Amino acid sequence: MNSVSDTLVSVGLPVRNGADRIGDVVRSVFAQDHPNLELVICDNASTDGTEDVCRELVENHHRIVYHRHPVNVGVLNNYISALRLATGTFFRWVGDDDWLAPPCISRSLAAFAADDRLVLVTHRMDYLTPEGLARSGRYDDTALGSRDPATRFVALLAVLNETIPLVDPLYSLVRREPVLRIDRRNMLREDEVFAAKLALTGPWGHVPEVLGRRNLTHATPSALARKLDVPSWQANCATTLECREMLRVLAEYDLDSEQRRAARLAVARLYARRQQDLFVRIGRRLFRTVGGSAGHRPTS
């Protein structure tokens, strides 16, 4: 077993207008039982008091690196900036309203120490619904730890439609260097495309223990397009664009014909499943609309 107990771990905290939230997540980062940490805060041109809060935090914590973008560079570029500014061997993003359990980093590092093939270690996560209820998914499979990139890719796509994420690769501990080399494109569902690239890059580990908490939010594709600053027309064909991008990504990886065929079939299944879900949602909306109209017909 390789020792990583003294390895520097970087935590990247992208934020925009989070002055009222950022303090709690910073406290959870510095409550980690792994001592060798740096916290990289990337402030995306906040217009509230985030800068003042961050500069005060820097004065009290020598392990904080604070970078402020003078203009809004977009959500994705702010995340990428945190990764590029980090210096740790391992890296983890954290949201500005997230919480990490004290052993989150150390438990993940133990998985890396037990298997030096791993590029990423996920863990169970509690998700808070808008109603304040905590929900958590359980991942019991081992396919994401396979040596076969196509097996990992297929396994990831199979869990992407879960209401509660079974794994959350964007908020997991990764080896920083291989992740730095992954190109990213700003688009709807880019996080899922990025996860697919991570699955193709190397095996994943998993800690079957709840080690963090995130807020579960649901936004319409149109709202997400505005937030990500992508063309509004993408909201009408997000699944098509995602699947086309995944097929393009597959061409960049060294897969044999059988692996490529299995991976492409997984993309086709994802597309079909998403389209079926879309038709079901449209049908339900139409039923409610027609039902509501029928309920208000004038009587003779």
C-alpha positions as CSV (number, residue, x, y, z in Angstrom):
1,M,0.0,0.0,0.0
2,N,1.4,3.4,-1.0
3,S,1.3,6.1,1.7
4,V,-0.5,9.3,0.9
5,S,-1.1,10.5,4.4
6,D,1.2,13.5,4.1
7,T,0.3,14.4,0.5
8,L,-0.9,17.9,-0.3
9,V,-4.5,18.0,-1.2
10,S,-6.1,21.0,-2.9
11,V,-9.7,21.9,-2.5
12,G,-11.1,24.2,-5.2
13,L,-14.0,26.5,-4.2
14,P,-15.5,28.4,-7.2
15,V,-17.9,31.1,-6.0
16,R,-19.9,34.0,-7.3
17,N,-22.0,36.2,-4.9
18,G,-21.7,33.7,-2.0
19,A,-20.9,36.0,0.9
20,D,-23.7,34.6,3.0
21,R,-22.7,30.9,2.3
22,I,-19.0,30.6,1.9
23,G,-18.1,30.7,5.6
24,D,-19.8,27.4,6.4
25,V,-18.1,25.4,3.7
26,V,-14.7,26.9,4.5
27,R,-15.1,25.8,8.1
28,S,-15.9,22.2,6.9
29,V,-12.8,22.2,4.7
30,F,-10.5,23.2,7.6
31,A,-12.2,20.7,9.9
32,Q,-10.8,17.8,7.8
33,D,-8.6,15.3,9.7
34,H,-6.1,15.3,6.8
35,P,-3.7,18.1,7.8
36,N,-2.0,18.9,4.5
37,L,-4.6,21.0,2.7
38,E,-4.7,24.1,0.6
39,L,-8.0,25.9,-0.3
40,V,-8.2,27.6,-3.6
41,I,-11.0,30.1,-3.8
42,C,-11.9,31.5,-7.2
43,D,-14.2,34.5,-7.0
44,N,-16.0,35.0,-10.3
45,A,-16.3,38.8,-10.2
46,S,-18.8,38.8,-7.3
47,T,-20.9,41.9,-6.9
48,D,-21.8,41.3,-3.2
49,G,-19.5,41.1,-0.2
50,T,-17.8,37.9,-1.3
51,E,-14.4,39.6,-1.8
52,D,-14.4,41.2,1.7
53,V,-15.3,37.8,3.2
54,C,-12.6,36.0,1.3
55,R,-9.9,38.5,2.1
56,E,-10.8,38.3,5.8
57,L,-10.5,34.5,5.5
58,V,-7.1,34.8,3.9
59,E,-5.9,36.8,6.9
60,N,-7.0,34.1,9.3
61,H,-5.9,31.0,7.3
62,H,-2.5,30.9,5.7
63,R,-3.6,27.8,3.6
64,I,-6.0,29.8,1.5
65,V,-5.2,30.9,-2.0
66,Y,-7.6,33.6,-3.2
67,H,-8.1,34.6,-6.8
68,R,-10.6,37.2,-8.0
69,H,-11.6,37.4,-11.7
70,P,-12.1,41.1,-12.6
71,V,-14.9,40.1,-15.0
72,N,-17.4,37.2,-15.0
73,V,-15.6,34.3,-16.8
74,G,-18.5,31.9,-16.6
75,V,-19.3,29.0,-14.4
76,L,-17.1,26.4,-16.2
77,N,-14.1,28.7,-16.5
78,N,-14.2,29.5,-12.8
79,Y,-14.1,25.8,-12.0
80,I,-11.2,25.3,-14.4
81,S,-9.4,28.2,-12.8
82,A,-9.5,26.6,-9.4
83,L,-8.0,23.4,-10.8
84,R,-5.2,25.3,-12.6
85,L,-4.3,27.4,-9.6
86,A,-4.1,24.3,-7.3
87,T,-0.7,22.7,-6.5
88,G,-1.8,19.5,-4.7
89,T,-1.2,16.0,-6.0
90,F,-4.9,15.4,-5.4
91,F,-7.8,17.8,-5.9
92,R,-11.4,18.2,-5.1
93,W,-14.0,20.8,-6.0
94,V,-16.5,21.9,-3.4
95,G,-19.6,24.1,-3.9
96,D,-20.1,27.3,-2.0
97,D,-23.1,25.8,-0.1
98,D,-21.7,22.3,0.4
99,W,-20.5,20.6,3.5
100,L,-17.7,18.0,3.9
101,A,-17.5,15.5,6.8
102,P,-14.2,15.7,8.7
103,P,-12.9,12.3,7.3
104,C,-13.9,13.1,3.7
105,I,-10.4,13.7,2.3
106,S,-8.7,11.0,4.4
107,R,-11.1,8.3,3.5
108,S,-10.7,9.1,-0.2
109,L,-7.0,9.2,0.1
110,A,-7.0,5.7,1.7
111,A,-8.8,4.4,-1.4
112,F,-6.0,5.9,-3.6
113,A,-3.4,4.4,-1.3
114,A,-5.0,0.9,-1.7
115,D,-5.0,1.1,-5.5
116,D,-2.6,3.2,-7.4
117,R,-4.5,2.7,-10.7
118,L,-7.3,5.0,-9.6
119,V,-7.8,8.5,-11.1
120,L,-10.8,9.4,-9.0
121,V,-12.5,8.3,-5.8
122,T,-16.2,9.0,-5.2
123,H,-18.2,8.6,-2.0
124,R,-21.8,8.6,-0.9
125,M,-23.4,12.0,-0.6
126,D,-26.4,13.4,1.2
127,Y,-28.5,15.6,-1.0
128,L,-30.9,18.2,0.5
129,T,-34.1,18.6,-1.4
130,P,-35.7,22.1,-1.6
131,E,-38.0,20.8,1.2
132,G,-35.0,20.2,3.5
133,L,-35.1,16.4,3.3
134,A,-31.8,14.6,3.1
135,R,-31.7,11.8,0.4
136,S,-28.7,9.6,-0.5
137,G,-28.2,7.1,-3.2
138,R,-26.1,3.9,-2.8
139,Y,-23.7,2.6,-5.4
140,D,-22.8,-1.1,-5.0
141,D,-21.4,-2.0,-8.4
142,T,-17.7,-2.3,-9.1
143,A,-17.7,-1.7,-12.9
144,L,-16.3,1.9,-12.5
145,G,-13.2,0.3,-11.1
146,S,-12.7,-1.9,-14.1
147,R,-9.4,-1.9,-16.1
148,D,-11.5,-1.7,-19.3
149,P,-12.3,1.9,-20.3
150,A,-15.4,0.8,-22.2
151,T,-16.8,-1.0,-19.2
152,R,-16.3,2.1,-17.1
153,F,-17.9,4.3,-19.7
154,V,-21.0,2.0,-20.1
155,A,-21.3,1.8,-16.3
156,L,-21.3,5.6,-15.9
157,L,-23.9,6.2,-18.6
158,A,-26.2,3.6,-17.0
159,V,-26.5,5.7,-13.8
160,L,-26.8,9.1,-15.3
161,N,-30.6,9.1,-15.3
162,E,-30.9,8.5,-11.5
163,T,-32.9,11.1,-9.7
164,I,-30.5,11.0,-6.8
165,P,-26.9,10.6,-8.0
166,L,-25.4,7.3,-7.1
167,V,-21.9,8.8,-7.7
168,D,-20.9,12.4,-8.1
169,P,-17.6,12.6,-10.0
170,L,-17.5,16.4,-10.2
171,Y,-17.4,16.5,-6.4
172,S,-14.9,13.7,-5.8
173,L,-11.2,13.5,-5.1
174,V,-9.1,13.2,-8.2
175,R,-5.5,13.0,-9.3
176,R,-4.9,16.5,-10.4
177,E,-2.4,16.0,-13.2
178,P,-4.5,13.7,-15.4
179,V,-7.6,15.8,-14.9
180,L,-5.7,18.9,-15.9
181,R,-5.1,17.4,-19.3
182,I,-8.9,16.8,-20.0
183,D,-10.4,19.4,-22.4
184,R,-13.7,20.8,-21.5
185,R,-16.3,22.6,-23.6
186,N,-19.0,24.9,-22.2
187,M,-22.4,23.3,-23.0
188,L,-25.5,22.0,-21.3
189,R,-24.8,18.8,-19.4
190,E,-21.1,19.4,-19.7
191,D,-20.7,17.8,-16.3
192,E,-21.9,14.5,-17.6
193,V,-19.6,14.7,-20.7
194,F,-16.7,15.5,-18.3
195,A,-17.6,12.5,-16.1
196,A,-17.6,10.3,-19.3
197,K,-14.1,11.5,-20.0
198,L,-13.0,10.8,-16.5
199,A,-14.4,7.2,-16.8
200,L,-12.4,6.7,-20.0
201,T,-9.2,8.2,-18.4
202,G,-8.9,5.6,-15.6
203,P,-10.5,3.4,-12.9
204,W,-12.5,4.9,-10.1
205,G,-12.7,4.0,-6.5
206,H,-15.7,4.4,-4.2
207,V,-16.1,4.9,-0.5
208,P,-19.6,3.6,0.5
209,E,-20.0,6.1,3.3
210,V,-21.8,9.5,3.4
211,L,-18.9,12.0,3.5
212,G,-20.5,15.2,2.3
213,R,-23.7,17.1,1.7
214,R,-25.0,19.1,-1.3
215,N,-28.2,20.9,-2.2
216,L,-30.3,19.2,-4.8
217,T,-31.7,21.7,-7.2
218,H,-33.8,21.3,-10.3
219,A,-33.6,23.9,-13.0
220,T,-35.2,24.0,-16.5
221,P,-32.8,23.6,-19.5
222,S,-33.6,27.3,-20.4
223,A,-32.6,28.5,-16.9
224,L,-29.4,26.4,-17.0
225,A,-28.5,27.8,-20.4
226,R,-28.7,31.3,-19.0
227,K,-26.6,30.4,-16.0
228,L,-24.0,28.7,-18.1
229,D,-24.1,31.5,-20.7
230,V,-24.7,29.1,-23.6
231,P,-27.0,29.8,-26.6
232,S,-30.6,29.4,-25.6
233,W,-31.3,27.1,-28.5
234,Q,-29.2,24.4,-26.8
235,A,-32.1,24.0,-24.3
236,N,-34.2,22.5,-27.0
237,C,-31.7,19.8,-28.0
238,A,-29.6,19.2,-24.9
239,T,-29.7,15.4,-25.2
240,T,-28.8,15.4,-28.8
241,L,-25.9,17.7,-28.3
242,E,-24.7,15.7,-25.3
243,C,-24.8,12.4,-27.1
244,R,-23.1,13.8,-30.2
245,E,-20.3,15.2,-28.0
246,M,-19.9,11.8,-26.2
247,L,-19.5,10.1,-29.6
248,R,-16.9,12.7,-30.6
249,V,-15.1,12.0,-27.3
250,L,-15.0,8.3,-27.9
251,A,-13.1,8.9,-31.1
252,E,-10.3,10.5,-29.1
253,Y,-9.6,7.5,-26.9
254,D,-7.7,4.3,-27.8
255,L,-10.5,1.7,-27.9
256,D,-10.6,-1.4,-30.0
257,S,-13.6,-2.1,-32.3
258,E,-15.4,-4.2,-29.6
259,Q,-15.0,-1.5,-26.9
260,R,-16.0,1.2,-29.3
261,R,-19.1,-0.7,-30.3
262,A,-20.1,-1.2,-26.7
263,A,-19.5,2.4,-25.8
264,R,-21.5,3.7,-28.8
265,L,-24.4,1.4,-27.9
266,A,-24.4,2.9,-24.4
267,V,-24.7,6.4,-25.9
268,A,-27.6,5.2,-28.0
269,R,-29.3,3.7,-24.9
270,L,-28.8,7.0,-23.0
271,Y,-30.3,8.9,-25.9
272,A,-33.3,6.6,-26.2
273,R,-33.9,6.7,-22.4
274,R,-33.7,10.5,-22.3
275,Q,-36.1,10.9,-25.2
276,Q,-38.6,8.5,-23.7
277,D,-38.4,10.5,-20.4
278,L,-39.0,13.6,-22.4
279,F,-42.1,12.2,-24.1
280,V,-43.5,11.0,-20.8
281,R,-43.1,14.5,-19.3
282,I,-44.7,16.1,-22.3
283,G,-47.6,13.7,-22.1
284,R,-48.1,14.4,-18.5
285,R,-48.1,18.2,-19.1
286,L,-50.6,17.8,-21.9
287,F,-52.8,15.6,-19.7
288,R,-52.8,18.2,-17.0
289,T,-53.6,21.0,-19.5
290,V,-56.4,19.1,-21.2
291,G,-57.7,17.8,-17.8
292,G,-57.7,21.3,-16.4
293,S,-59.5,22.7,-19.4
294,A,-62.1,20.0,-19.3
295,G,-62.7,20.8,-15.6
296,H,-63.6,24.4,-16.4
297,R,-66.1,23.8,-19.3
298,P,-69.2,25.8,-18.9
299,T,-72.3,23.8,-18.0
300,S,-75.6,24.2,-19.9
